[in-house]
Amino acid sequence: MRSLWLLTISFVALLSLIAIHGYTTMRRARAIHDEMVAVHASYLRSDSFLRAVPDNMYLAGLMMRDYLLDGSPTSGSQHQQQVRAIRSSVEEQLSKLEPEVGEQATPALKRLRSEVKAYWDSMEPIFQWTPEQRRQLGSQFLLHDVLPRWNAVVSLAKEITSLNEADLRQDQRRLEASQETFQRFLSQMLALVLIVGFLVAILAIHRFTILERRSEQHQREVERAQNELRRLSRHIIQAQEDERKYISRELHDSVGQTLTAIGLELASLAVLQGSSFQARVQEVKGLSEDMLRSVRDLAMGLRPSMLDDVGLAPALEWQGRQFSRRLGIPVTVDIQGVFDSLPDSHRTCIFRIVQEALTNCAKHARAKHIRIMVSHANEAVHAIIQDDGVGFDGHNDSASGIGLLGMKERAQELKGKLSITSDRQHGTKIELEVPISGKAGV
């Protein structure tokens, strides 16, 4: 949990840093872009105004020249109105120009406004001249008053333009410095993000490596425990089989022979005594024979001697007959192949799995017919036990009892494969495949 919280905080910090870096970068880039656009637009506006002022004043001078050359006594008011309109336009342009220029150009702009005003003021009196005065004084007025003032205005406009260009270059240098600062900031932030990401990656890799090693160690311990359990299970099963074999042999050889001898002795006694004594002896003899059959059945149930004496096929057929005789359920045993060379472990495994399957059928299946098929082919033994009983839910793990688990364990000990297919009201089918060469079943 500590590692989880540490990794979570590290990743959150890294993502937050990336987000802040991205937001700051976009905001700063946008600010620099807007500032560059504003500087360029201001320069274009001021340049446009500075070009328009001399042009308008030059146009006013041309109109003044036309007025002075015009001999009509009634044209003064018309020319005066046109000149005043141009004057209003120039003053409006100068008013708009004032906030666009820098501090260095402000004194020159003031002189420009003063020269422009003097230029317009010098024109006002001539609109009162008579045609004769215009002819006599017009050329001198244009030469000594209008033209010098217009030249002064043009010089001031050029000076302001130069100052404006100097301000533009200064702003460009300032923006370049800001751009360099911004690039350094980006480099530093990128380096910081890379360092934090590298540290987070190292931390995550280190922690994941530790967890993976612990997981592998735990997996090895689980596998080792499972192997120990399997080994213990093999020993238990083998000890159980050995014990069953020993008990079966003792019951058959020792107890069975003793009961047989008792029966023979009782038979000999019956010949020597009277009829009443003979009846009692016959009764004891019957009890002895019943006990002998019980002992033999017990011995065969523990481990049928025919499994060791005559082989797997007769033992399975005997088991099917015994099951049918006890429970009245028909059992069909189909044996295909030769099992003489089958190892004892394989014979015992197949016999016990079939025995356990029949026991489960007797307890739970309520079957009307059972079929057992055993075949030997392709270096493997195949066995199928199928009934037409009520079945069970094969997808429910809780339905697997100790008997089914024991069957699977026996198959796994020989590297075999056991599959159980069952559905309610459709019976149960158990399939077993045990390799003889030691390879796992397919």
PyMOL commands that set and color helices and strands:
alter all, ss='L'
color gray80, all
select helices_A, chain A and resi 2-69+76-97+106-123+125-128+131-272+275-302+305-309+312-327+344-365+397-399+402-413
alter helices_A, ss='H'
color red, helices_A
select strands_A, chain A and resi 331-336+370-377+380-387+417-422+428-435
alter strands_A, ss='S'
color yellow, strands_A
deselect
rebuild
show_as cartoon
